[in-house]
């Protein structure tokens, strides 16, 4: 079957990783639909904002969420949690306890606690690797004697 169509098949017009427009869309250019929507909304920003606030005050939960997101921006990644300095494996338990306590008190969310626990786990692995390197170096030193 392929023999009959082999002369007609075009194949892949571009090499892998190379498109028909290697430079891509110019920086800062906008889609036609975006430009059209912006033209329709020009000068209506204040009226739309007033209407969204009225809807929110009227009980529209979606409008409420929209307004509240503008008033109170989402939390950033910066956390204020006191952790003990982790220099030994004994300090790891103290750090985990501090994270658990912060979550229990509501100072950080459980997902934030999980993220910080991941950092403590990475520190544990680094400490473990350093300890193994030290022990191997000590064994090699004793073998050379």
QUIBELHU-V579200 format. One record per residue. RES is the residue in three letters. PHI is phi in whole degrees, -180 to 180 (NA if undefined). PSI is psi in whole degrees, -180 to 180 (999 if undefined). BURIAL is 1 if it has 16 or more other C-alpha atoms within 10 Angstrom, else 0. Layout:
BEGIN
res phi psi burial
RES PHI PSI BURIAL
RES PHI PSI BURIAL
END
This chain:
BEGIN
res phi psi burial
UNK NA -41 0
UNK -66 -29 0
UNK -63 -34 0
UNK -74 -28 0
UNK -109 0 0
UNK -61 -32 0
UNK -75 -23 0
UNK -92 -21 0
UNK -72 133 0
UNK -84 -32 0
UNK 82 -161 0
UNK -92 120 0
UNK -73 -22 0
UNK -122 150 0
UNK -72 153 0
UNK -56 133 0
UNK 85 3 0
UNK -128 123 0
UNK -100 179 0
UNK -71 -19 0
UNK -129 83 0
UNK -61 -26 0
UNK -80 -19 0
UNK 73 -173 0
UNK -69 138 0
UNK -59 145 0
UNK -60 130 0
UNK 87 -6 0
UNK -74 152 0
UNK -122 157 0
UNK -71 150 0
UNK -59 -38 0
UNK -65 -37 0
UNK -66 -43 0
UNK -64 -42 0
UNK -66 -43 0
UNK -64 -40 0
UNK -66 -37 0
UNK -65 -38 0
UNK -67 -35 0
UNK -90 -9 0
UNK -56 128 0
UNK 84 -5 0
UNK -106 3 0
UNK -58 -45 0
UNK -67 -43 0
UNK -66 -40 0
UNK -66 -41 0
UNK -64 -45 0
UNK -60 -44 0
UNK -64 -41 0
UNK -63 -40 1
UNK -67 -43 1
UNK -61 -43 0
UNK -64 -41 1
UNK -63 -44 1
UNK -67 -25 0
UNK -82 -4 0
UNK 108 2 0
UNK -71 111 0
UNK -66 -35 0
UNK -67 -43 0
UNK -65 -38 1
UNK -60 -48 1
UNK -61 -43 0
UNK -60 -46 0
UNK -67 -43 1
UNK -65 -36 0
UNK -63 -29 0
UNK -81 -33 0
UNK -77 -42 0
UNK -121 99 0
UNK -65 155 0
UNK -60 151 0
UNK -65 145 0
UNK -88 178 0
UNK -74 -13 0
UNK -70 127 0
UNK -116 147 0
UNK -112 93 0
UNK -138 133 0
UNK -88 117 0
UNK -117 142 1
UNK -69 157 0
UNK -67 131 0
UNK -104 99 1
UNK -116 -21 0
UNK -132 168 0
UNK -65 -26 0
UNK -66 -31 0
UNK -72 -21 0
UNK -62 -41 1
UNK -64 -40 0
UNK -64 -42 0
UNK -65 -44 1
UNK -63 -40 1
UNK -63 -40 0
UNK -65 -38 1
UNK -66 -48 1
UNK -60 -41 1
UNK -65 -41 0
UNK -64 -39 1
UNK -67 -44 1
UNK -62 -36 0
UNK -81 -10 0
UNK 82 13 0
UNK -72 -32 0
UNK -134 158 1
UNK -79 160 0
UNK -57 -38 0
UNK -68 -35 0
UNK -67 -40 1
UNK -61 -40 1
UNK -65 -40 0
UNK -64 -44 0
UNK -67 -38 1
UNK -61 -35 1
UNK -63 -37 0
UNK -68 -39 0
UNK -65 -38 1
UNK -64 -40 0
UNK -63 -39 0
UNK -66 -39 1
UNK -60 -45 1
UNK -63 -40 0
UNK -65 -43 0
UNK -63 -41 1
UNK -63 -43 0
UNK -64 -42 0
UNK -63 -41 0
UNK -65 -43 0
UNK -63 -42 0
UNK -61 -43 0
UNK -62 -44 0
UNK -68 -39 0
UNK -65 -43 0
UNK -61 -40 0
UNK -66 -43 0
UNK -64 -44 0
UNK -64 -38 0
UNK -64 -41 0
UNK -69 -32 0
UNK -70 -32 0
UNK -77 -15 0
UNK -75 999 0
END
